[in-house]
Amino acid sequence: MNATQPHSAILLIHCPDRQGIVASVTEFIYKNKGNITYLEQHVDSQKRIFFMRIEWELGEFMIPTDKIGEYFQTLIGKRFEMQWKLYFPEDIPRMAIFVSKLPHCLFDIIARCQAGEIKVVLPLIISNHPDLQAVAEKFKIDFHLFPINKSNKHHQEQQELSLLKEYQVDFIVLARYMQILSAEFVTHYPNKIINIHHSFLPAFPGARPYHSAYERGVKVVGATSHYVTADLDAGPIIEQDVVRVSHTDSVQDLIRKGRDLEKVVLARAIWHHIQRKILVFDNRTIIFS
């Protein structure tokens, strides 16, 4: 928590659907003199699960900030068997970026951070190659190199985890990090590691997917951003998009358009995450507007 008093609070909620949930949550805020500024809900009609994101002002709120969660669980959460998380927008998350050799996503994220579009603290860049160290130094971001192979992977990941803890990192962005994280590593950051990749898989696997796609005459190039799980590239999807291509586009045109799209899709995913707009349930995401 920051030293300054938070101006607002956000609750992300999911629970079995039943009558009275919205009324009970809003009444809890109203009776304690909170002013609701945002409310969105969704019901999964097949699984009968209720989802909600609600935000309210704390200017006159009667419950002390450090007691809100306790009061909410006692009065509302327990009764409705809720899973919930409480956030304060004034708490700026600390983000680490993992990279390999490709710079396009890294440059884009740094630019958005410096422009204030992505409001995070970026204290650390980790890589398995030295190629982008100069970029980190240019922007005065600490850079740490961890070359990884089959024999040292476990040791290197343990070193990385220690470093992330030292820097108090809240979440990780894989900005075209060409190394598979172990299942053990991922357990330390559940739904807090964001990946980006092209959407040619599984049709065009391998090291030259754009060349394979070009030879098949693809008509769209896509990008997918998702949370990382132990199952490779099978985590909850946060954001996707496509751009049309044609027979007039060369392989280099496809690569250029694909990388442009990767930057935009990854930036959207990061923005959704830091705005507390994402609720993960059963390997799917609810993305609130």
Secondary structure, DSSP 4 states (H G I P E B T S, - for coil): --SSPPSEEEEEEEEE--TTHHHHHHHHHHHTT-EEEEEEEEEETTTTEEEEEEEEE-TT-SS-GGGHHHHHIIIIITTTT-EEEEE-TTSPPEEEEEE-S--HHHHHHHHHHHTTSS--EEEEEEESSSTTHHHHHHTT-EEEE----TTTHHHHHHHHHHHHHHTT--EEEESS--SPPPHHHHHTSTT-EEEEEES-TTTS-SS-HHHHHHHHT-SEEEEEEEE--SSTT-SPEEEEEEEE--TT--HHHHHHHHHHHHHHHHHHHHHHHHTT-EEEETTEEEE--
